[in-house]
C-alpha cells in the first residue's frame, strides 16, 4: 500500500485524530492536503503551523491535484460532493483506522484500550506510565492528557497505545474502528449499550467487541473487567491468555482496601499500595487496568506509582474551568448515564457538603433518544439541581424514539431535585447565575462545545 503513495488528501481533516495523523504523515515526507467544514482553533492553528493546506468546505475541486490516497473521515457519508468525486474518479481511498494500521501500527506492540467508559483516562494514564519511564510510546488518544499536551504522537518506539473506539469506521466500513488496531494487548474496561444510531441493542455491541477479542494473538493478552456482567461471556476464550481485573474476589488482578478521598484515591494489590491523584471508583478501576497492562509489559509497581504521582489528568474530564463569584465551574465530557453518575459520585466525594448543579446537553446520538429515559434521571442522584438544554436535532428523530424532556423533568423533581429544561445557552447561564450561591459547584456535561457555556458562566458569575 505504501510504496507508490506520495500525496495524501484528508477529507474531514479538522478532527483531532485526523489532524494529528495528517501532521505525522507530513513529517514523514508525504505531501498532505485536507478539507473540512469550518475548521476552527485549536485544530486550524495546529494545521497552519504544520504548513498543511486546508480547503474550506467539500468540493470536487479539492481533488484537482489527484492525490495518491484520500483518507475519508467517519462523519462523512454518501452525497458529500468530495466523496462522490472520489468514487467517480476511482481514486484510492481508505479510512483513518486503515491508514493507522498500515503506516503506524503494523510491526509495533499495540495496546488497545477499549470499553464504553474510561477509555480516554485509561489510555492517557497508560501512555504517561510508559512515557514517564522512558519508553517513548506512540499514542493516539481521544482527548488531551495534561502531561502529554497533545492527543497523538508517533515515535520509533516499539510501543503503540491507542484508544479503541467501538464506533463505526467509515461510510464504506461499518465495522468498529478498533478491529483495525492489531491488538497485542486488548484492554476492555466495561461494556454497556451505547451509540444507538449504529447499534440496535446490547447484543450487537457485544458482537462487535467479540470481533475485537478474536484479533488478540496467542502471544498477546486479553485484559477484561471481571466485574462487568455484559463482558463476562466474551472473556471465555482459549485462543489467547485472559486476565480479569476488578474489585471482586475472582479477579486475577484485584484491588482491595480501596479508599476514595476528596482529592485522591488509594488501592492495594498484594504487596503494594497505589496512590492516585484522581477521584472516584471508576478512576480506581481505570488505574487498576493500567497496573495490569503495565506490569504485563514489564514495568514494576514502583515505576507505575512514580508515574501516578506526576499524572495531572485530562482536559474535559472533571476539569476545573474556573471559580467566579465563589462558584466553582467544572467541565466534563460525560454523556452516557453511567459516566454522568460516576462523575457526580466523584464530585460528591470532593464537595461533600456543597450544593452541586449539573448542566447537561443531550447531544449524543444515544442521549437524544429515549433508550436511557429512566437511567438518565437516576444518573443525577448526586446532584442537587439539574438544568437540561434543548435536545439537539430532535426533529431528526421519529417521535417514538425521542428523549422526553417533560418526563425527565418530572422524574428529577419527584426525586427532590430542582430541575429546569431551557432552550439555549444564554437562558441556562441566566437561570443558573440567579440560583447559585457562593460555595456552590456547577458541573457542565457535554461531548461538544455547548456554545462556550463555561466561559459565559464564569463571566456572568463574576458580574454578580
C-alpha positions as CSV (number, residue, x, y, z in Angstrom):
1,X,0.0,0.0,0.0
2,X,2.8,2.4,0.9
3,X,5.4,2.2,-1.8
4,X,3.6,4.2,-4.6
5,X,1.9,6.8,-2.3
6,X,3.4,10.3,-2.3
7,X,0.4,12.6,-1.8
8,X,-2.5,12.2,0.7
9,X,-5.7,14.2,1.0
10,X,-7.7,14.1,4.3
11,X,-11.4,14.7,3.8
12,X,-12.6,15.8,7.2
13,X,-9.2,16.9,8.4
14,X,-10.5,19.1,11.3
15,X,-11.0,16.2,13.7
16,X,-8.3,15.8,16.4
17,X,-7.2,12.4,15.3
18,X,-7.4,13.2,11.6
19,X,-5.3,16.4,12.1
20,X,-2.7,14.6,14.2
21,X,-2.3,11.8,11.7
22,X,-2.1,14.3,8.8
23,X,0.7,16.1,10.5
24,X,2.5,12.9,11.2
25,X,2.3,11.9,7.5
26,X,3.7,15.3,6.5
27,X,6.5,14.8,9.0
28,X,7.3,11.5,7.2
29,X,7.7,13.4,3.9
30,X,4.3,13.0,2.2
31,X,2.6,15.9,0.5
32,X,-0.5,16.4,2.6
33,X,-3.7,18.4,1.9
34,X,-7.1,18.5,3.6
35,X,-10.6,19.8,3.6
36,X,-13.3,20.3,6.1
37,X,-16.3,22.5,7.0
38,X,-15.4,25.4,9.3
39,X,-12.1,24.3,10.8
40,X,-11.5,26.4,14.0
41,X,-8.8,26.7,16.7
42,X,-7.0,24.8,18.0
43,X,-7.0,22.5,15.0
44,X,-6.9,25.3,12.4
45,X,-3.8,26.8,14.2
46,X,-2.2,23.4,14.5
47,X,-2.6,22.6,10.8
48,X,-1.3,26.0,9.8
49,X,1.8,25.5,12.0
50,X,2.3,22.2,10.2
51,X,2.0,24.0,6.9
52,X,-0.8,21.8,5.7
53,X,-3.1,23.4,3.2
54,X,-6.8,23.2,4.3
55,X,-9.6,23.9,1.9
56,X,-12.8,25.2,3.4
57,X,-15.8,23.1,2.5
58,X,-16.1,19.9,0.4
59,X,-15.8,20.1,-3.3
60,X,-14.7,18.0,-6.3
61,X,-12.2,20.9,-6.9
62,X,-10.4,20.0,-3.7
63,X,-9.1,16.9,-5.6
64,X,-7.8,18.7,-8.7
65,X,-4.2,17.6,-7.8
66,X,-5.3,13.9,-8.0
67,X,-3.8,12.7,-4.6
68,X,-2.5,9.2,-4.5
69,X,-4.7,8.4,-1.5
70,X,-7.8,10.0,0.1
71,X,-8.4,9.4,3.8
72,X,-12.1,9.8,4.5
73,X,-13.4,10.8,7.9
74,X,-16.1,8.7,9.6
75,X,-18.5,11.6,9.9
76,X,-18.9,11.9,6.1
77,X,-21.4,10.0,4.1
78,X,-22.7,9.5,0.5
79,X,-24.0,12.7,-1.0
80,X,-20.9,14.6,0.0
81,X,-19.6,16.1,-3.2
82,X,-16.0,15.2,-2.4
83,X,-16.8,11.6,-1.6
84,X,-18.9,11.3,-4.8
85,X,-15.9,12.7,-6.8
86,X,-13.6,10.1,-5.2
87,X,-15.9,7.3,-6.2
88,X,-16.5,8.7,-9.7
89,X,-12.8,9.1,-10.4
90,X,-11.9,5.8,-8.8
91,X,-9.3,7.4,-6.6
92,X,-7.6,5.2,-4.0
93,X,-9.3,5.8,-0.6
94,X,-9.2,4.4,2.9
95,X,-10.5,5.2,6.4
96,X,-8.3,6.7,9.1
97,X,-8.1,3.4,11.1
98,X,-6.9,1.6,8.0
99,X,-4.2,4.3,7.5
100,X,-3.2,3.9,11.1
101,X,-2.9,0.2,10.8
102,X,-0.7,0.1,7.7
103,X,1.5,3.2,8.3
104,X,1.8,3.3,12.1
105,X,0.7,0.2,14.0
106,X,1.9,-2.7,11.9
107,X,5.1,-4.1,13.3
108,X,4.6,-2.4,16.7
109,X,3.4,-3.7,20.0
110,X,-0.1,-2.4,20.1
111,X,-2.0,-1.9,23.3
112,X,-5.7,-1.1,22.6
113,X,-7.8,0.5,25.3
114,X,-11.5,-0.2,24.7
115,X,-14.8,-0.1,26.6
116,X,-17.8,2.0,27.0
117,X,-16.4,4.3,29.7
118,X,-12.9,5.3,30.8
119,X,-11.0,4.8,27.6
120,X,-9.5,8.3,27.4
121,X,-8.5,8.3,31.1
122,X,-7.0,4.8,30.9
123,X,-5.2,5.4,27.7
124,X,-3.8,8.7,28.9
125,X,-2.6,7.2,32.2
126,X,-1.1,4.2,30.5
127,X,0.7,6.4,27.9
128,X,2.1,8.6,30.8
129,X,3.3,5.5,32.7
130,X,5.3,4.5,29.6
131,X,6.5,8.0,28.8
132,X,7.5,8.7,32.4
133,X,9.6,5.6,32.5
134,X,11.4,6.4,29.2
135,X,9.7,4.1,26.8
136,X,8.7,6.9,24.4
137,X,5.5,5.3,23.2
138,X,3.5,6.3,20.2
139,X,-0.1,7.0,21.2
140,X,-3.4,8.2,19.8
141,X,-6.0,9.3,22.4
142,X,-9.4,10.9,22.1
143,X,-8.6,13.7,24.5
144,X,-5.7,15.9,25.6
145,X,-3.7,14.5,28.6
146,X,-2.3,17.4,30.5
147,X,1.1,15.7,30.9
148,X,1.5,15.0,27.2
149,X,0.0,18.2,25.8
150,X,-1.4,16.5,22.7
151,X,-3.7,13.6,21.8
152,X,-1.4,12.0,19.2
153,X,2.3,11.3,18.8
154,X,4.1,8.9,16.6
155,X,7.6,7.7,17.6
156,X,10.1,5.0,16.7
157,X,9.3,3.1,19.9
158,X,8.1,-0.5,19.7
159,X,5.0,0.6,21.8
160,X,1.8,2.0,20.4
161,X,-1.0,2.9,22.9
162,X,-4.3,3.7,21.3
163,X,-7.9,4.4,22.4
164,X,-10.0,1.8,20.7
165,X,-13.5,3.1,19.8
166,X,-16.4,0.8,19.0
167,X,-18.0,3.4,16.8
168,X,-18.1,2.5,13.1
169,X,-15.1,3.1,10.8
170,X,-16.4,4.9,7.7
171,X,-19.4,5.1,5.4
172,X,-17.9,2.1,3.5
173,X,-16.8,0.1,6.5
174,X,-19.4,-0.4,9.3
175,X,-17.1,-2.4,11.5
176,X,-15.9,-0.8,14.7
177,X,-12.7,1.2,14.5
178,X,-10.9,-1.0,17.0
179,X,-10.9,-4.0,14.7
180,X,-8.1,-2.3,12.7
181,X,-5.7,-1.8,15.5
182,X,-3.8,-5.1,15.6
183,X,-4.1,-5.6,19.4
184,X,-1.3,-7.4,21.2
185,X,-2.9,-6.4,24.4
186,X,-6.6,-5.7,24.3
187,X,-7.8,-3.9,27.5
188,X,-11.6,-3.7,28.0
189,X,-12.8,-1.6,30.8
190,X,-16.5,-2.3,30.6
191,X,-19.3,-2.9,28.2
192,X,-22.7,-1.2,28.0
193,X,-25.2,-0.2,25.4
194,X,-24.3,3.0,23.6
195,X,-24.2,4.6,20.1
196,X,-27.9,3.9,19.5
197,X,-27.5,5.3,16.0
198,X,-25.4,2.4,14.8
199,X,-26.1,-0.4,17.3
200,X,-29.7,-1.7,17.7
201,X,-29.2,-3.4,21.0
202,X,-26.7,-4.6,23.6
203,X,-26.1,-7.9,21.8
204,X,-24.9,-6.1,18.7
205,X,-22.4,-4.1,20.8
206,X,-21.2,-7.4,22.4
207,X,-20.8,-8.9,18.9
208,X,-18.5,-6.1,17.9
209,X,-16.4,-6.5,21.0
210,X,-16.3,-10.2,20.3
211,X,-14.8,-9.5,16.8
212,X,-12.2,-7.3,18.5
213,X,-11.3,-10.1,21.0
214,X,-10.8,-12.6,18.2
215,X,-7.9,-10.5,16.9
216,X,-5.7,-10.9,20.1
217,X,-2.8,-13.3,19.1
218,X,-1.8,-16.3,21.2
219,X,1.3,-14.4,22.4
220,X,-0.8,-11.4,23.4
221,X,-3.2,-10.8,26.3
222,X,-6.9,-10.0,26.8
223,X,-7.4,-7.9,29.9
224,X,-11.1,-7.7,30.9
225,X,-13.1,-6.1,33.7
226,X,-14.1,-9.2,35.6
227,X,-16.8,-7.3,37.4
228,X,-18.7,-6.4,34.2
229,X,-21.6,-8.8,33.6
230,X,-22.0,-7.7,30.0
231,X,-18.4,-8.6,29.3
232,X,-18.2,-11.8,31.2
233,X,-19.5,-14.2,28.4
234,X,-16.9,-12.7,26.0
235,X,-13.9,-13.5,28.2
236,X,-14.3,-17.3,28.0
237,X,-11.9,-17.7,25.1
238,X,-9.0,-20.1,24.6
239,X,-7.1,-18.6,21.6
240,X,-5.1,-16.2,23.8
241,X,-4.3,-15.6,27.5
242,X,-7.1,-13.9,29.5
243,X,-6.6,-12.0,32.7
244,X,-9.5,-10.4,34.6
245,X,-9.1,-7.3,36.7
246,X,-11.5,-5.6,39.2
247,X,-12.6,-5.3,42.8
248,X,-14.3,-8.7,43.1
249,X,-12.6,-11.7,44.7
250,X,-12.4,-13.8,41.5
251,X,-10.2,-11.3,39.6
252,X,-6.6,-12.2,38.9
253,X,-5.6,-8.6,39.3
254,X,-7.7,-7.4,42.3
255,X,-7.8,-4.1,44.1
256,X,-8.6,-4.2,47.8
257,X,-8.6,-1.7,50.7
258,X,-9.9,0.9,48.3
259,X,-10.1,4.4,49.8
260,X,-11.9,7.1,47.9
261,X,-10.9,10.5,49.2
262,X,-11.9,14.1,48.2
263,X,-8.7,14.8,46.3
264,X,-7.1,11.3,45.7
265,X,-7.7,7.6,45.8
266,X,-5.8,4.6,47.1
267,X,-6.0,0.9,46.5
268,X,-3.8,-2.1,47.1
269,X,-2.8,-5.2,45.3
270,X,-0.8,-7.9,47.0
271,X,2.4,-6.4,48.4
272,X,1.9,-2.9,47.1
273,X,-0.3,0.2,47.7
274,X,-1.1,2.6,44.9
275,X,-1.9,6.3,45.3
276,X,-3.7,8.1,42.6
277,X,-4.4,11.9,42.2
278,X,-7.8,11.2,40.7
279,X,-11.1,10.7,42.5
280,X,-13.9,8.2,42.3
281,X,-14.3,4.4,42.0
282,X,-14.3,4.5,38.2
283,X,-10.8,6.0,38.2
284,X,-9.6,3.3,40.6
285,X,-10.8,0.8,38.1
286,X,-9.1,2.7,35.3
287,X,-5.9,2.8,37.2
288,X,-6.1,-0.9,38.1
289,X,-6.4,-1.7,34.4
290,X,-3.3,0.4,33.8
291,X,-1.4,-1.5,36.5
292,X,-2.4,-4.8,34.9
293,X,-1.3,-3.8,31.4
294,X,1.9,-2.0,32.5
295,X,3.1,-5.0,34.7
296,X,2.4,-7.4,31.8
297,X,4.7,-5.1,29.6
298,X,7.5,-5.4,32.2
299,X,7.1,-2.3,34.4
300,X,7.4,-2.5,38.1
301,X,4.9,-1.4,40.8
302,X,7.4,1.4,41.8
303,X,7.7,2.6,38.2
304,X,3.9,2.7,37.8
305,X,3.4,4.6,41.1
306,X,6.1,7.1,40.1
307,X,4.1,7.9,37.0
308,X,0.8,8.1,39.0
309,X,2.5,10.6,41.4
310,X,3.0,13.0,38.5
311,X,-0.2,12.4,36.4
312,X,-2.2,15.6,36.2
313,X,-5.4,14.5,34.4
314,X,-7.1,15.1,31.1
315,X,-8.8,18.1,29.6
316,X,-12.6,17.8,29.8
317,X,-12.5,15.0,32.4
318,X,-13.7,16.7,35.7
319,X,-11.6,19.7,34.6
320,X,-11.8,22.8,36.8
321,X,-12.5,25.6,34.4
322,X,-12.5,28.4,37.0
323,X,-14.1,30.0,40.1
324,X,-16.1,33.2,39.9
325,X,-18.3,34.8,42.5
326,X,-17.4,32.0,44.8
327,X,-18.9,29.4,42.4
328,X,-16.7,26.5,41.0
329,X,-17.3,25.6,37.4
330,X,-16.2,22.1,36.2
331,X,-16.2,20.7,32.7
332,X,-16.9,17.0,31.9
333,X,-17.2,15.1,28.7
334,X,-19.8,12.7,30.2
335,X,-22.9,12.0,28.1
336,X,-23.8,8.4,28.9
337,X,-25.8,7.9,32.1
338,X,-23.2,5.8,33.7
339,X,-20.4,8.3,33.0
340,X,-22.6,11.1,34.4
341,X,-23.5,9.1,37.5
342,X,-19.8,8.2,38.3
343,X,-18.6,11.8,37.7
344,X,-21.2,13.1,40.1
345,X,-20.4,10.5,42.7
346,X,-16.7,11.5,42.5
347,X,-17.6,15.2,42.7
348,X,-19.8,14.4,45.8
349,X,-16.6,13.0,47.4
350,X,-14.7,16.2,46.6
351,X,-17.5,18.6,47.5
352,X,-19.2,16.6,50.3
353,X,-21.3,19.5,51.8
354,X,-21.7,21.8,48.8
355,X,-24.6,22.2,46.5
356,X,-23.9,20.6,43.1
357,X,-25.5,21.8,39.9
358,X,-25.5,19.6,36.9
359,X,-26.0,21.2,33.5
360,X,-26.5,18.6,30.7
361,X,-26.6,18.9,26.9
362,X,-28.4,15.8,25.4
363,X,-26.3,15.9,22.3
364,X,-25.0,12.3,21.7
365,X,-26.9,10.0,19.3
366,X,-27.8,7.9,22.3
367,X,-29.0,10.5,24.9
368,X,-31.1,12.3,22.2
369,X,-33.1,9.1,22.2
370,X,-35.3,7.6,24.9
371,X,-33.3,4.4,25.3
372,X,-32.0,5.7,28.6
373,X,-35.0,7.8,29.6
374,X,-35.2,6.3,33.1
375,X,-31.5,5.7,33.6
376,X,-30.8,9.4,32.7
377,X,-32.9,10.7,35.6
378,X,-31.3,8.3,38.0
379,X,-27.8,9.3,36.9
380,X,-28.2,12.7,38.5
381,X,-28.7,11.2,42.0
382,X,-25.8,13.1,43.5
383,X,-26.7,16.5,42.0
384,X,-28.9,18.9,43.9
385,X,-30.1,20.9,40.9
386,X,-30.2,19.9,37.2
387,X,-30.5,22.0,34.1
388,X,-31.0,20.3,30.8
389,X,-30.6,22.1,27.4
390,X,-32.8,21.6,24.5
391,X,-32.3,18.1,22.9
392,X,-30.1,18.5,19.9
393,X,-31.6,17.9,16.4
394,X,-34.8,16.4,17.9
395,X,-36.7,16.9,14.7
396,X,-34.4,14.3,13.0
397,X,-35.8,11.5,15.2
398,X,-39.1,9.7,15.0
399,X,-41.5,10.9,17.7
400,X,-41.4,7.4,19.4
401,X,-37.6,7.5,19.6
402,X,-37.1,10.9,21.2
403,X,-36.0,11.6,24.7
404,X,-39.0,13.1,26.6
405,X,-37.8,16.2,28.3
406,X,-41.1,16.7,30.2
407,X,-40.9,13.2,31.7
408,X,-37.2,13.8,32.6
409,X,-38.1,17.0,34.4
410,X,-41.0,15.3,36.3
411,X,-38.7,12.3,37.3
412,X,-36.0,14.7,38.6
413,X,-38.5,16.8,40.5
414,X,-40.0,13.6,42.0
415,X,-36.6,12.7,43.2
416,X,-36.3,16.1,45.0
417,X,-34.2,17.9,42.5
418,X,-34.6,21.4,41.3
419,X,-34.9,20.9,37.6
420,X,-35.2,23.1,34.5
421,X,-35.4,22.4,30.8
422,X,-34.1,25.5,28.9
423,X,-33.8,26.1,25.2
424,X,-30.4,27.9,24.8
425,X,-27.1,28.6,26.5
426,X,-27.9,32.2,27.4
427,X,-31.1,31.2,29.2
428,X,-29.2,28.5,31.1
429,X,-26.5,30.9,32.1
430,X,-29.0,33.4,33.4
431,X,-31.1,30.8,35.2
432,X,-28.1,29.3,36.9
433,X,-26.5,32.6,37.8
434,X,-29.7,33.7,39.5
435,X,-29.9,30.4,41.5
436,X,-26.4,29.6,42.6
437,X,-24.9,30.7,45.9
438,X,-21.2,31.2,46.8
439,X,-19.7,27.8,47.5
440,X,-21.9,26.0,45.0
441,X,-20.3,23.8,42.3
442,X,-21.5,23.6,38.7
443,X,-20.6,20.7,36.5
444,X,-21.3,21.0,32.8
445,X,-21.8,17.7,30.9
446,X,-21.4,17.8,27.2
447,X,-19.5,15.9,24.4
448,X,-19.4,19.1,22.3
449,X,-18.6,22.8,22.7
450,X,-22.0,23.6,24.2
451,X,-21.9,27.2,22.9
452,X,-19.0,28.2,25.0
453,X,-21.1,27.9,28.1
454,X,-18.2,27.6,30.5
455,X,-16.7,31.0,29.7
456,X,-20.2,32.6,29.6
457,X,-21.0,31.1,33.1
458,X,-17.7,32.4,34.6
459,X,-18.1,35.8,33.0
460,X,-21.8,36.1,34.3
461,X,-20.9,34.9,37.8
462,X,-18.0,37.4,38.0
463,X,-20.6,40.2,37.4
464,X,-22.9,39.2,40.2
